[in-house]
């Protein structure tokens, strides 16, 4: 994840032109930014079903649909709304690897900050990222974030500011009018 984001600076070298590179960068970040609210819905859904031991199929579907609307209100299912409640069924990770999605979301929060920091000093950001790879599992997650110049912070205002800064940067540097 981090390497892919940091390497986006060089997409122009592997794409046919700047416009194609910009589209690739926009696509990369669109997927990341779109994933974060989905991961939040997954996390809350898992917490609810495991904590309250919701085993009934219909109750699980109803909860999924409610959380999907809570975290992704910008998605309209229109006349296919009935199918949204089955969105969770396409993800075996929910039961096979319960923390899979939240771990990705946490990683994204760190590397998005790393990416923003890379505009001040790209080489240092890459160095910090590479160094952090060797530290995984040896230090706390908070310390790992600190080592790459990121903050482990889930405060709503912090996340909103992060997403706004990333979006603004993408549109400024890669958006086409």
HUMOBEL-V422644 format. One record per residue. RES is the residue in one letter. PSI is psi in radians with two decimals (* if undefined). Layout:
# HUMOBEL-V422644
RES&PSI / RES&PSI
This chain:
# HUMOBEL-V422644
X&-0.94 / X&-0.75 / X&-0.71 / X&-0.76 / X&-0.79 / X&-0.60 / X&-0.20 / X&-0.39 / X&-0.49 / X&0.22 / X&-0.54 / X&-0.50 / X&-0.41 / X&-0.11 / X&2.84 / X&-0.52 / X&3.05 / X&-0.69 / X&-0.73 / X&-0.72 / X&-0.75 / X&-0.73 / X&-0.71 / X&-0.71 / X&-0.78 / X&-0.75 / X&-0.79 / X&-0.89 / X&-0.55 / X&-0.81 / X&-0.69 / X&-0.88 / X&-0.55 / X&-0.50 / X&-0.63 / X&-0.85 / X&-0.54 / X&-0.77 / X&-0.65 / X&-0.72 / X&-0.76 / X&-0.82 / X&-0.82 / X&-0.66 / X&-0.83 / X&-0.75 / X&-0.78 / X&-0.84 / X&-0.58 / X&-0.69 / X&-0.77 / X&0.00 / X&0.92 / X&1.83 / X&-0.26 / X&2.26 / X&-0.88 / X&-0.67 / X&-0.69 / X&-0.77 / X&-0.77 / X&-0.79 / X&-0.76 / X&-0.78 / X&-0.73 / X&-0.79 / X&-0.62 / X&-0.74 / X&-0.62 / X&-0.82 / X&-0.36 / X&1.03 / X&-0.26 / X&-0.12 / X&2.17 / X&2.12 / X&-0.17 / X&-2.33 / X&-0.11 / X&0.30 / X&-0.59 / X&-0.49 / X&-0.33 / X&-0.65 / X&-0.26 / X&0.04 / X&-0.59 / X&-0.41 / X&-0.29 / X&0.04 / X&1.62 / X&-0.33 / X&-0.48 / X&-0.61 / X&-0.48 / X&-0.59 / X&1.32 / X&-0.47 / X&0.17 / X&-0.88 / X&-0.71 / X&-0.57 / X&-0.72 / X&-0.76 / X&-0.75 / X&-0.77 / X&-0.76 / X&-0.71 / X&-0.70 / X&-0.81 / X&-0.45 / X&-0.67 / X&-0.75 / X&-0.77 / X&-0.79 / X&-0.70 / X&-0.47 / X&-0.32 / X&-0.39 / X&-0.71 / X&1.61 / X&-0.86 / X&-0.71 / X&-0.69 / X&-0.75 / X&-0.76 / X&-0.80 / X&-0.72 / X&-0.84 / X&-0.75 / X&-0.68 / X&-0.52 / X&-0.59 / X&-0.20 / X&-0.25 / X&2.33 / X&-0.16 / X&-0.40 / X&2.90 / X&2.79 / X&-0.70 / X&-0.77 / X&-0.61 / X&-0.76 / X&-0.80 / X&-0.69 / X&-0.46 / X&0.09 / X&0.38 / X&2.92 / X&2.26 / X&1.68 / X&2.17 / X&0.20 / X&2.39 / X&-0.74 / X&-0.69 / X&-0.84 / X&-0.76 / X&-0.76 / X&-0.73 / X&-0.86 / X&-0.71 / X&-0.78 / X&-0.74 / X&-0.84 / X&-0.78 / X&-0.77 / X&-0.77 / X&-0.84 / X&-0.69 / X&-0.78 / X&-0.35 / X&-0.10 / X&2.56 / X&2.32 / X&*
